[in-house]
Amino acid sequence: MMHQQGSLMPPLLGDVFCQCRSGVDPGGGGGHADDPSSASPSKPVTRQPMADDWHSDSGQSAHPCDICGGPEQEHRLKVLFQVLDVNGDGGICVNDLTIGLKKLGVHRTEHELMKIVKAGDKDLDGQLDFEEFVHYLRDHEKKLRLVFKSLDKKNDGRIDSQEIMQSLRDLGVNISEEQAEKILRSMDKNGTMTIDWNEWRDYHLLHPAGNIPEIILYWKHSTIFDVGESLMVPDEFTAEEKQTGMWWRHLVAGGGAGAVSRTCTAPLDRLKVLMQVHASKSNSMHIAGGFSQMIREGGVRSLWRGNGINVIKIAPESAIKFMAYEQIKRLIGSNQETLGIAERLVAGSLAGVIAQSSIYPMEVLKTRLALRKTGQYSGILDCAKHIFQREGVAAFYKGYVPNMLGIIPYAGIDLAVYETLKNSWLQRYATDSADPGVFVLLACGTTSSTCGQLSSYPLALVRTRMQAQATQEGGPQMSMTGLFRHIVRTEGATGLYRGLAPNFMKVIPSVSISYVVYEYLKITLGVQSK
């Protein structure tokens, strides 16, 4: 969380963001910036002219602005951009950063500089234009302020060695006072053995942005929320969570929450499967009629057919996906604690493919058990035995292709929507903490899961019908593309969304139940939230 390498960020870099700060001596002699919260907005302080590279065209010295985001802040950003744009081509590449930062007395490794460019490069041209540069710095400063606030236990605008020790202790990492003081000395510019906001920002401003441990802790997604489909990109865990063993407690809590959530919403899930397979233009099936039909055929207990295998597969799928995700992160060459969204999508999708491939026969069993008639099978093993004897091993992988193809739109849309909502909330409302509160977290999880399911639903329906083809006597055994064409030709495009209503009806209760149970199991298992 704290970087100890490289030279200290000179004061002029801190002046990129004025934050209404009071007197600053850009020469770095004896001046020290006050805490931004105590600065007086009515007393702008005239600064001395900087080095030649930092002069404006008119030769006038810059003044801190009264309100952040004013024209003088924009001017300073332009000046800094010009200094770092060594070849003057209007873009900052890794080579420009290397040379430009050395001019400013800042030393970063090539890997760190590549991460900076990659984090801010929205148009993927390998360099940062002015707009991308400004967006990167402002976004990174927002994250730095959250970290500073979380470390400042006394809320006095300064961080001392005891606060560093306490913060790391809360995350399960014990360090000595001597080690804490060493961290302080690496950032303390005036020898007070405390770090104020300006010193913290000046030192870290052009370190590559990464997910803050507090954000990772509070914004778990796939671990907490279970909507019956395990296609979401796995959550990140902090280095401290991995070292202290909290990660497996999170996974166990998530698995238990998923089991309870799936059991509570199993009737809706079974109704969805029946509507996907049996509903058509000629055989209209409504929610109330579907429930009545199930109860008439097998009693109230029949509403939970297929739930047993659906719960059992949570443990192996979660474990395989997590292990595969961590291995893929290493294979793609990432030694970061967390990945960017694109890398997370790639690693998460591949991990999902591996996990789904491993447990896919259980998916087929779940569908067959949900569709079974009373007395057809005595249990899970009996169902597996019948399928193997009558249809062979290949039957356990029917619908495999559309299932795998559905991972990408589901995981991609879910991740993109959740990250967009999360970052929007953090930008607008996160001042003292990254904790969004239960309702914001539930709203974000519900929205992203709904969008993910909607995007991949036609593939999920085709997968279910392929899994169930052998149960329909005399029915055609069609391929994925053949089934798509058949559904569109006979039922229209709406035929691809049969069963969508009960599927969406279970999203909110699924998310809510899994969250409540997850929080309860976290306490039971001794999972630390901060």
N, C-alpha and C positions, 0 to 999 in steps of 0.2 A: 504494500500500500504506500510505503514511503521509499523514495529513491535516495540513495546515498552517494551515487557516483556523479562525477562531472563537477565543473565549477559552478559557483552560485550564480543565479540569474541576476544581472546587473539591474540597478534601480530603474533604468530607462525602459526596460521591458515591462516592469510593473506599471509604468505610466501609460501603457497602451490602454488600460482600463482605469479611468480616473476614479470611479466609484466615490466621487465627491470627497476625496481624501484631502487632508490638509498638507502643510508645507513639506516639500520634498527637495532634497538637495541632490540634483542629478549627478553631481560630481562624486557622490558616494563618500564624502569625507566624514562628516559627523552627523549629518541629518538622518532623521528616522521618521517614517510615516506613521501617523496615528492610526488607531483602529477606525475603519470606515464608519462605524456606528456612532462615533463621537465627533466626527468632523462636522464643522459648521458650514452649511450650504451658503450662508450669507457672506462668507469671507474668502473669496477666491484669492489664491496666493500667486504672485508673479514668480515664474521660474526663470532661472538663468538660461541663456541659449545653450543648446546641446552641441555636440561635435558637429562638424561640417555636414556629415551625412544626415543629420537630423534637423537641419535648418529647413524652414519652408522656403518656397520660391521667393517670397518677399523679404526674407531675412528676419521676419518677426519671430519672437520667442512665443512658445505655446503657453496657454494658461489652462489650468484645470477647469473644467466646465462645472457649472452649478448642478446640472441634472445629467446623469449618465446617459450616453447615447446622443449627445449634442454634436454640433459640427466640429468642435475641437477634438473630440474623441475620434471622429471619422478622419480628421486630418492626421492624427497620430497613427492610426491604423494604416493609412496610405503611406506615411513616412516609413514605418516599420516594414511594410510590404516592399517598398522601393529598395530598402537596405538589403533585404533578404533575396530580392530578385536580382541576383548578381549579374546576369547577362542581359537584363533589361528587356526580356521578351514578353513580359506581361504574365508570366507564370512561374511559380516556384516549384522546382523539382528537388529531388534528393540532393543532387550536387550543389544546387543553389543554397539549400539549407545548411549543408556542411560548411561551405565557405562563409555564408552570411552569419551564421551563429558563432563561428570562430572569431569573426570580427568583433562580435559583442561579448566575447569571453565565455561563451557557452559551448560545452563539448558534449555531444550526444553520439551514441554508436550509430552505425549505418542502419542497423535493424530498427532502432528506435525512430530514426528519421523516416524510414520506409513506412512504418506504422502511422506516423503523423500524416504523410501524404495520402496513404491509403484510406485513413479515416475521414479525411476531408474532401477527397477527390470524387465529387458526385457524378461528373460526366466521364469518368474513367479514361482520361487522356494522359494520365501519368504525372500531372502537376496540378498545383492549386492556383486558380485565378484569384483575383482580389475578393470576389464575392464568396468563394469557397473558403478562402483564408480567414475572412471575418467570421463566417458561420462556425468554422472549426474552433477559433479562439473563444468566441462567446459561449458555445456549447460546452467547451472544456472547462471554462471558468465556472459555469453553473455547477458542474460536477465537483470541481474543487471546493466550492463553497459548501456543498453538502457534506463532504468529507471533513472539512474544517469544523463545521457545526457539530458533527457527531463526535469529534475528538475533544471539543471544548466543553468538558463536563461541568466546569464551574460557570460557564456562560459569561465569562469576563472578557471575551475577545482575544484571549491569549492561550496558548498551549504550553504547558510545562512538562517536565519529565514524568511526573506522577500521573498526569492525564494520559500520556502516551502508554505508560505501563498498564494503566487501568483499561484503556481501550483494547489493547492487545490481549489482556487477560480475559476480557469479556468474550473475545473470539477464540479463547482456548490456547493462546500463545503467551508463555511467560518469558519475560526478558528482565535482565538486571537493571538497576538504576544507572549503572555505568553505560550499558548499551543504549538506554533511552537518552542519556545526555549526549552520546555520540551522534545519535540521530538529530538531536536538537542543534548541536554545533554545526552540522552540515548545512543547516538552513538559517541559523541565527546570524544576522549581519551586524548587529550592534553590541553583541556580547552580553545581553541581558539574561541569557539562558532561558528565554521564552520566545515563542514565535507568534507574531500577530498575523492578521489576515494578509497583509501586504507581503510580508516575508514568505508566507506559505505560498501565495499565488505566484510571486516573482520566481521562486525556485522551481515550481512545478508547471508553469504555464505552457512551456513547450516540451513537456514530456508527453509521449503519446497517450491519448485518452483511452481508458479502459473502464469496464464496468466497476462501479464502486461496490465494495463488499456490502455496504448497507442496502444498496439497491438490489443486489443479488439476493440478500437475505429476505427482504420484504416482498419482492415481486416474483416469487416462485409461481409457475404457471402449470406446466404439465404434471408436476409432482402433486399439486393440490387438487386440481380439477379433473374429474373423471366423468366423461359423458358417454361412456360405453365403447368408444373407439380409441384405441391406443396408437394414434398416428401422429400425435404432436411431437415437435422437436423437444428433446430432453432439456431439463433445466440445467443451468450452470450451477456449480458449487464453488465456493471460495476455497482458496488453499487451506485456510484454517479449518473449514468444515471437513475437508478431506483428511487433514492431519489428525484431527480430534475424533474422527469416526462419526461425526454428526450426519454425514451424507447418507450412511446406511439407515440411520434412524429416520431421516426424512423419507427415504424410499419405503421403509416399512410402514410409516405413518400414512404415506400416500397410497400404498397397497391396501391397507386396512380401510381407508376412507373409500377407495374405489370399490371394494367388496360390499360395503354397506350401501353405497350409492347405487350400484348396479342391482342389488337385491331389492331395494326400495322401488326402483323404476322398472323392474323386470317385466311386469305386465304390459307396459307401454312398448318395451323393446320387442316382446313377442308379437304384439299386435302389428308393429311395424314390419316384421319379417313376413307375417301372414299376408299383409296387404301388398308387400313387394312381390310376392310369389303368386298369389291367387287373385288379387284385384285386377279387373279389366273393365272395358266399356260394357261388356255384357254381364259382368259379375261385379257390380258396384258394392264395395264394402265400406261401411262407415264406422266411426269409432265406437259408438254405442252398440251397433249391430255386431261388430267384431268381438267385443267383450262378451256379449250375450251368447254368441256362437261358441266361444271358447269354454264358457262356464257350462253351457248345455252339454257339450261334448265330453268334458272331463272334470267338471267341478271347479271350485275356486282354486284348488292346488295346481290345476293345469295352467294357470296364468304365469307360473314360474318355470315352465318347461324350458330347458336350455340354460337356465341361470347358473346351475352348478358348474358346468364347464366354463362358462363365461367368467366366473369368479376365480376358478382354479388357474386359468391361464394368465392372470394378472402377474403373479410372482415370477414365473420364468420369463415372460415377455419384458417386464420392467428390468429385471437383472441383466438379460442379454442386451437389451437396448442401451442401458447405461454403460456396460463394459465395452460394447462396440463403439459407442459415441466417444468414449475416452481414448480408445485405440486409434480411431479415425482422426481425432484431433492431433495425435502424435504423428500419424502418417502424412498428414497434409503440412507438416512442418511447423505447427504452431506450438511455441513454448510460452504463450500468453496464458494468463489465468482464465481469460474469457475470449470468445471469438466475436468477430463482427457478424452482422445479420446474414450476409451471403454465405459466409463460412459455416455458420450455425445451420443454415438450411441444408447445405450440401452434406455436412457431417450428420445432421439429424435425420435426413432422408435416407442416407445410406445405412445408418444404424437401424432405422425403421424397417428397411428392406431385409436386413439380416435377422432382426427379431421376428418379423412376420413370417419369413421363410422358415424359421425354426419351429414356430408354434402353429403354422397354418393348418395342419390337420385338425387341430383343436377348433379352429374357426369353422371348418366344415362340419365337425361334430355338433357344434353349437347350433348351426342352422338346421341340421337334420333332427336334432332333439327338439328344437322349437316347433318344427313342423309335424312331429310324430303324432299319431293317433293313440288313443288310450290302449295300453297293452301291447303296443307295437315293439317296444324295447323295454328290457328290465332295468337298464341303466346305461351309463356311459360306455363301459367296456363291451356290453352286449351290442350296442349300436355300432361301435368300431368293428366288432367281429363280423356283423352282418354286412357292413359296407365292404370290408376286405374280401369276404367270401363271394359276394355277388358281383362286385365291380372292380376289384383289384386295387393295387396301391395307388394307381393314377387318380382314383376317385377322391383321394384325400387332398388333391391339389387342383380340383376343379374351381375355376374362378380366380386362380392365382394371378394371372396377368392383369385383369382389371383391378384387382386389389392392390398390386404393386404400383400400377399407374396412378391409383387414387391417392397414394401417399404424398406425391409431389404437390398437387393443388391444395390438398387438405393442410399439410404441414406448412406450405409456403404462405397461403392466405391467413391461416391462424397465427403464424409467427409475425407476419407483416402487420396485421391489424392490431395484435396485442402490443407489439413494440411501438407502433404509432400512437396508440392510446396511452401507453405508459409514458413515452417521452413527452407527449403533449401535456399530460398531468404534471410531470416533473418540471417542465419548463414554466408552467403557469402557476402552480400551487405549492411546489416543494420549496419551502423557505428554510425551515429548521430541521426537517426530517424527510427521509424518502418514504416514510410509512404512509401509504395511501388510505388506510382505513378499510374496513371490511366491505362497505358498500361499493367503493370505487373498484376494489379488487374483483369483487363478484361481477360488477357491470362489465369490466374489461374482459374477464374470463368468459362470460356468457356471450358477449358480442363476437369475440374472436372465434370461439368454438362454433357458433352458429354460422358465421361466414365461411369457416373452413368446411363444415359439413355440407353447406349449400353448394359449394364449388365442386365437391367430389361426389355428390349424391348419385348422379346417373351411373358412375362407375361402381358405386357400392350396390346399387340395385341390380345391375347386370351381374356382378359377382355373386350376389345372393341367389339369383335365378339360376345361374350356372351350377352353384352348389346343390341346388334343389332339383335339377332336371331329372335325375333318376327316380325321384319320388312321384313324378307325374307319369303314370303309366300311359304308354302310347304317345307321349309327347315327343317332339323332335329334340335331338341332341345337337344344339347349335354352338358355333364358336362365338367368341366375344363380338366380332364385327357383325356376324349374322344375326345375333340376338339384338344388337343395337338397331339394325335395319328393320327387323321384324317388329320390335316395339314401336318404333316411329311410324312404320307403315300401318300397323293395325290399331294403335292407340293414340298416335300423335306424340308431339314432344312432351305433353303432360304425363304420358305413360312412364317417362323416365323418372318421375317424381312421386310415384305411388308410395304411400306410407310416410310421406314427408311430415304430415300433421302430427301423428303420435311421436315421430322422431324429435320434432321441435318442442312438443309439449313436455318432453322429459329433460330438456336441456337445463332449464332454470332449477327444477328440483334436484337434478343430478349435481349441478355445480354447487348449490347451496348445501346439500347434504354432505357432499365430499369435503367441503370447506370446514363445516362444523366438526365433523368426525376427525378430520386431519388435525385441527387445532387441539381437540381433546387428546388425541393420541400423541401429539407432540409433547404435551405436558406429562402424560403418562410415561413416555420414553425419555424424558429429561432433555428434550431438544431445546437449545438456547436460541432465542430469536434475535438477540443482539450480542 
